[in-house]
Amino acid sequence: MGAAGPGQGYPVGFRLSGHPPGAEAKRGRILYGRRLGRPLRPAQRRRLSEQLPQLQLALPETGAQLELAGLFGAPKRAFWLEVGFGAGEHLAAQAAARPDIGFIGCEPFINGVAQLVALIEEKRLDNVRIHPDDARQVLDALPDASIDRLFVLFPDPWPKARHHRRRFIGPENLPALARVMADGAELRTATDDVGYLRWMLRQLAARPEFEWLARRPTDWRERPPDWPETRYEAKALAAGRRPAFMRFRRRSGRLVTPAEMT
Ligand SMILES: C[S@@+](CC[C@H](N)C(=O)[O-])C[C@H]1O[C@@H](n2cnc3c(N)ncnc32)[C@H](O)[C@@H]1O
């Protein structure tokens, strides 16, 4: 892996993060995963250069909070966040179905960002903002209880034990997800990796802020109708792996501190 930079296929002027360079490294955070796949086609580069600046989420200085109310031209009744939107098909479909919701999508893989920008253009969406970088930067900037639905679909499973700490649904990020989720908000996640599934359920069961909404096996074996298929789901099914689809509700109440967890 390794972060790509200027000269490695990014459009001229492409800004990876609203934070000053090195801010994340100083906090000891490393982003795992690819930034760039196959070289962008000229049309994708042009689309990114021309359209991403208007679509890109402007993060405040480190430590300041993001003002969600002024993010979109028209007021929005709620805000939904997708972490790791991949090629953006789920996010674009949700945004097209719900123009009254403001969507924020985070994805450091620039080829995926280019695909979402194309979908936004094709569907003429005006309710999506993109953070083409690490979702943890957005989580840090979001006000408490500001997100009504949060998607982390097919996060990288990092199957080797020594890589488990890289898993997005894990002890580092769950308090941040619980903090930004409003009372009653929903976390939707999916995986086709049995090891990660067990890990997710263990990690989420350990946090009193989350309640798993499954009551019967079909609740997690079948994708709900308002949950469009993603590329990774299609890949998993084609390879004969059966994904699990999980919905968790943010229980009302304050964030539980580490001392209270022991
Ligand atoms: C296995 S892919 C799944 C993509 C998509 N959700 C799907 O279901 O097709 C996981 C995605 O998460 C992204 N990702 C990994 N770490 C991330 C982070 N810290 N913030 C935002 N996205 C991240 C990766 O770049 C990758 O595109």
The ligand as an SDF file (V2000), in Angstrom:
LIG
                    3D

 27 29  0  0  0  0  0  0  0  0999 V2000
  -13.6950   -3.8950    0.9210 C   0  0  0  0  0  0  0  0  0  0  0  0
  -13.9830   -2.2610    0.3860 S   0  0  0  0  0  0  0  0  0  0  0  0
  -15.7620   -2.1320    0.3890 C   0  0  0  0  0  0  0  0  0  0  0  0
  -16.2520   -1.0000   -0.4640 C   0  0  0  0  0  0  0  0  0  0  0  0
  -17.7800   -0.8000   -0.5070 C   0  0  0  0  0  0  0  0  0  0  0  0
  -18.2890   -0.4270    0.7920 N   0  0  0  0  0  0  0  0  0  0  0  0
  -18.4830   -2.0370   -1.0150 C   0  0  0  0  0  0  0  0  0  0  0  0
  -19.2100   -2.6830   -0.2280 O   0  0  0  0  0  0  0  0  0  0  0  0
  -18.3360   -2.3510   -2.2200 O   0  0  0  0  0  0  0  0  0  0  0  0
  -13.5590   -1.2990    1.8260 C   0  0  0  0  0  0  0  0  0  0  0  0
  -13.3790    0.1580    1.5090 C   0  0  0  0  0  0  0  0  0  0  0  0
  -13.1450    0.8810    2.7020 O   0  0  0  0  0  0  0  0  0  0  0  0
  -12.2260    1.9210    2.4130 C   0  0  0  0  0  0  0  0  0  0  0  0
  -11.5910    2.3390    3.6690 N   0  0  0  0  0  0  0  0  0  0  0  0
  -10.6490    1.6710    4.3830 C   0  0  0  0  0  0  0  0  0  0  0  0
  -10.2930    2.3770    5.4640 N   0  0  0  0  0  0  0  0  0  0  0  0
  -11.0230    3.5210    5.4310 C   0  0  0  0  0  0  0  0  0  0  0  0
  -11.0880    4.6650    6.2720 C   0  0  0  0  0  0  0  0  0  0  0  0
  -10.3290    4.7640    7.3780 N   0  0  0  0  0  0  0  0  0  0  0  0
  -11.9310    5.6660    5.9340 N   0  0  0  0  0  0  0  0  0  0  0  0
  -12.7070    5.5720    4.8230 C   0  0  0  0  0  0  0  0  0  0  0  0
  -12.6810    4.5070    4.0030 N   0  0  0  0  0  0  0  0  0  0  0  0
  -11.8540    3.5040    4.2900 C   0  0  0  0  0  0  0  0  0  0  0  0
  -11.2560    1.2730    1.4250 C   0  0  0  0  0  0  0  0  0  0  0  0
  -10.5450    2.2310    0.6600 O   0  0  0  0  0  0  0  0  0  0  0  0
  -12.1880    0.4320    0.5960 C   0  0  0  0  0  0  0  0  0  0  0  0
  -12.6470    1.1050   -0.5580 O   0  0  0  0  0  0  0  0  0  0  0  0
  1  2  1  0
  2  3  1  0
  2 10  1  0
  3  4  1  0
  4  5  1  0
  5  6  1  0
  5  7  1  0
  7  8  2  0
  7  9  1  0
 10 11  1  0
 11 12  1  0
 11 26  1  0
 12 13  1  0
 13 14  1  0
 13 24  1  0
 14 15  1  0
 14 23  1  0
 15 16  2  0
 16 17  1  0
 17 18  1  0
 17 23  2  0
 18 19  1  0
 18 20  2  0
 20 21  1  0
 21 22  2  0
 22 23  1  0
 24 25  1  0
 24 26  1  0
 26 27  1  0
M  CHG  2   2   1   9  -1
M  END
$$$$
